[in-house]
């Protein structure tokens, strides 16, 4: 593989995983359009939508894993309880795993424009949900959080199907749902969503492997960048005001939605 392409893939993996750790997303909401447009615009590669979704899913897997490890390591160094809500992760993790398995496999039967349209619709939904004021509890003690289990399970399953298709972990949909519907505090949402996305990525990766369309070397170098970026993003996240984290999510998702829809239309 070309050295320049290798460097580009590492950088793209780093950028996606940095925002994964910073904002509690798997990184695919950022990496999908980057992988689709940057290599082709530089003339180093021209990945199909299926290949981009495959690379993105592997990037999400390793980025979310690195982010979870960073959050757990930070919680062990302090006396505060872990921000990762185990019950929430279990309920939503199992259902999103099943959904992502289905979505990852189904993607093999879709053409590139169909996958891009699904991504574009998901991004618009995420933006709409994110601008709804969060009226949930503001404390970050995960042991006191209450939520509707059935809504959490169903939402995670449906999110898993569509996110598995586009090679995402689904956090850019899960986070707005957790904030606005389940009323989960922001920092707990970010930490728990990383764990849920990691579980989702397991199913997505298995689905993508069975479906094919995975360029091995570009995926490998993207993963290398992912492992480096997520821990840095999670450390910076701990020092930021949660209000600005929410605004950052809205801006990032809006930008990528516009970019993808422009390419479709």
C-alpha positions in Angstrom: 0.0 0.0 0.0 1.2 3.6 -0.8 3.0 5.3 2.1 1.0 8.5 1.7 -2.3 6.5 1.9 -1.0 4.8 5.0 -0.3 8.2 6.7 -3.7 9.5 5.6 -5.5 6.5 7.1 -3.6 6.9 10.4 -4.6 10.6 10.6 -8.2 9.8 9.8 -8.3 7.1 12.4 -6.7 9.4 15.0 -9.3 12.2 14.2 -12.2 9.9 14.5 -11.1 8.2 17.7 -10.1 11.6 19.3 -13.7 12.8 18.9 -14.8 9.3 20.1 -13.1 9.8 23.4 -13.9 13.5 23.6 -17.6 13.3 22.9 -18.5 9.7 23.7 -19.1 8.7 20.1 -17.7 5.7 18.2 -16.2 8.1 15.6 -18.0 6.8 12.5 -20.2 10.0 12.4 -16.9 11.8 11.7 -14.9 9.1 9.9 -17.6 8.0 7.4 -17.5 11.2 5.4 -13.8 11.6 5.9 -13.1 8.2 4.5 -15.5 8.7 1.7 -14.2 12.1 0.6 -10.6 12.7 1.7 -8.7 9.8 0.1 -10.5 10.3 -3.2 -10.0 14.1 -3.2 -6.2 13.5 -2.6 -6.1 10.9 -5.3 -4.7 8.1 -3.1 -7.8 5.9 -2.9 -11.4 5.7 -3.9 -13.3 3.6 -1.4 -16.8 2.5 -2.0 -19.6 3.1 0.5 -19.4 -0.6 1.5 -15.6 -0.4 2.1 -16.0 2.8 4.0 -18.6 1.3 6.3 -16.3 -1.7 6.8 -13.3 0.4 7.8 -15.5 2.6 10.0 -16.8 -0.3 11.9 -13.3 -1.6 12.7 -12.3 2.0 13.7 -15.3 2.2 16.0 -14.5 -1.1 17.6 -11.0 -0.1 18.6 -11.7 3.6 19.3 -14.6 2.7 21.7 -12.5 0.0 23.4 -9.6 2.5 23.9 -12.1 5.1 25.2 -13.7 2.7 27.7 -10.3 1.7 29.0 -9.3 5.3 29.5 -12.5 6.1 31.4 -12.1 3.1 33.6 -8.5 4.0 34.3 -9.4 7.5 35.3 -12.2 6.4 37.6 -9.9 4.0 39.4 -7.5 6.9 40.2 -10.3 8.9 41.9 -12.7 8.3 44.7 -15.7 9.1 42.6 -17.9 6.3 41.3 -17.5 5.2 37.7 -19.5 7.2 35.3 -20.3 4.0 33.3 -23.8 2.8 34.3 -23.5 -1.0 34.3 -27.3 -1.7 34.1 -27.8 0.7 31.2 -24.8 -0.8 29.4 -26.2 -4.3 29.9 -29.7 -3.5 28.7 -28.8 -1.4 25.7 -25.6 -3.4 24.9 -27.3 -6.7 24.4 -30.0 -5.3 22.2 -27.7 -3.1 20.1 -25.4 -6.1 19.6 -28.2 -8.1 18.0 -29.3 -5.2 15.9 -25.8 -4.5 14.7 -25.2 -8.1 13.7 -28.3 -7.9 11.5 -27.4 -4.5 10.1 -23.8 -5.4 9.3 -24.9 -8.5 7.4 -27.7 -6.7 5.5 -25.3 -4.0 4.3 -23.8 -6.5 1.8 -27.0 -6.4 -0.2 -27.2 -2.5 -0.5 -25.6 -0.2 -3.0 -23.4 2.7 -2.1 -26.1 5.4 -2.5 -28.5 3.5 -0.3 -26.0 3.3 2.5 -25.2 7.1 2.1 -28.9 7.9 2.3 -29.3 5.9 5.5 -26.3 7.7 7.0 -27.7 11.1 6.0 -31.1 10.3 7.5 -29.5 9.2 10.8 -27.4 12.3 11.0 -30.5 14.6 10.5 -32.4 12.7 13.2 -29.4 13.0 15.6 -29.3 16.8 15.0 -33.0 17.2 15.7 -32.7 15.2 18.9 -29.7 17.1 20.1 -31.3 20.5 19.8 -34.1 19.4 22.1 -33.4 20.8 25.6 -32.1 18.2 28.1 -34.5 18.1 31.0 -33.0 15.1 32.7 -31.2 14.9 36.0 -28.0 16.9 36.3 -26.1 14.8 38.8 -23.4 12.4 37.6 -23.8 9.7 40.2 -24.7 6.8 38.0 -26.1 4.8 41.0 -29.1 7.1 41.4 -30.2 7.1 37.7 -33.6 5.8 36.8 -34.8 5.1 33.2 -37.4 3.2 31.1 -35.8 -0.1 30.4 -38.2 -1.1 27.5 -37.6 2.2 25.7 -33.8 1.8 26.2 -33.8 -1.8 24.8 -36.0 -1.1 21.8 -34.2 2.1 20.9 -30.8 0.3 21.1 -32.0 -2.6 18.9 -33.3 -0.3 16.1 -30.2 1.9 16.3 -28.0 -1.2 16.1 -29.7 -2.3 12.8 -29.2 1.0 11.0 -25.8 1.8 12.4 -24.6 -1.7 11.5 -25.5 -0.9 7.9 -23.4 2.3 7.7 -20.5 0.9 9.9 -21.2 3.0 12.9 -21.5 2.1 16.6 -24.7 4.2 16.8 -23.6 6.6 19.5 -24.6 9.7 17.5 -28.2 8.4 17.8 -27.9 6.8 21.2 -26.5 9.9 22.9 -29.5 12.1 22.0 -31.9 9.4 23.0 -30.1 8.9 26.3 -30.1 12.6 27.0 -33.5 13.7 25.9 -35.7 10.5 26.2 -34.1 8.5 29.0 -32.9 11.6 30.9 -29.4 10.4 31.6 -26.9 13.0 32.8 -24.4 14.1 30.2 -21.1 12.7 31.5 -22.7 9.4 32.4 -24.2 9.3 28.9 -20.8 9.9 27.3 -19.1 7.3 29.4 -21.8 4.6 29.1 -22.3 5.2 25.4 -18.7 4.3 24.8 -19.2 0.9 26.4 -22.5 0.4 24.6 -20.9 1.3 21.3 -18.1 -1.1 21.9 -20.6 -3.9 22.3 -22.4 -2.7 19.2 -19.1 -2.7 17.3 -18.6 -6.4 18.1 -21.8 -7.3 16.3 -21.0 -4.9 13.5 -17.6 -6.2 12.9 -18.8 -9.8 12.8 -21.5 -8.7 10.4 -19.0 -6.9 8.1 -16.7 -9.9 8.1 -19.5 -12.2 6.9 -20.5 -9.6 4.3 -17.0 -8.8 3.0 -16.0 -5.4 1.6 -13.1 -4.9 4.0 -9.8 -3.5 2.6 -7.3 -5.0 5.0 -4.3 -2.7 5.0 -6.3 0.7 5.0 -8.3 -0.7 7.9 -5.2 -1.7 9.8 -3.6 1.8 9.6 -7.0 3.4 10.5 -7.1 1.2 13.6 -3.5 2.3 14.5 -4.6 5.9 14.5 -7.8 5.0 16.5 -5.8 3.5 19.3 -3.8 6.7 19.7 -6.6 9.2 19.5 -9.3 8.0 21.9 -7.4 8.2 25.2 -6.3 11.7 24.4 -9.9 12.7 23.7 -11.2 11.2 26.9 -8.6 13.1 29.0 -9.6 16.4 27.5 -13.3 15.6 27.9 -12.8 15.4 31.7 -11.7 19.0 31.8 -14.5 20.4 29.6 -17.8 21.9 30.5 -20.6 19.5 29.7 -22.6 22.3 28.0 -19.8 22.7 25.4 -19.6 19.0 24.9 -23.3 19.0 23.8 -22.8 22.0 21.5 -19.8 20.3 20.0 -21.9 17.2 19.2 -24.5 19.3 17.5 -22.0 21.2 15.3 -20.1 18.0 14.3 -23.2 16.0 13.4 -24.7 19.0 11.5 -21.5 19.4 9.4 -21.3 15.8 8.4 -25.0 15.6 7.6 -24.7 18.6 5.2 -21.6 17.1 3.6 -23.1 13.7 3.0 -26.4 15.0 1.6 -24.5 17.3 -0.8 -22.7 14.3 -2.2 -26.0 12.4 -2.6 -27.8 15.2 -4.3 
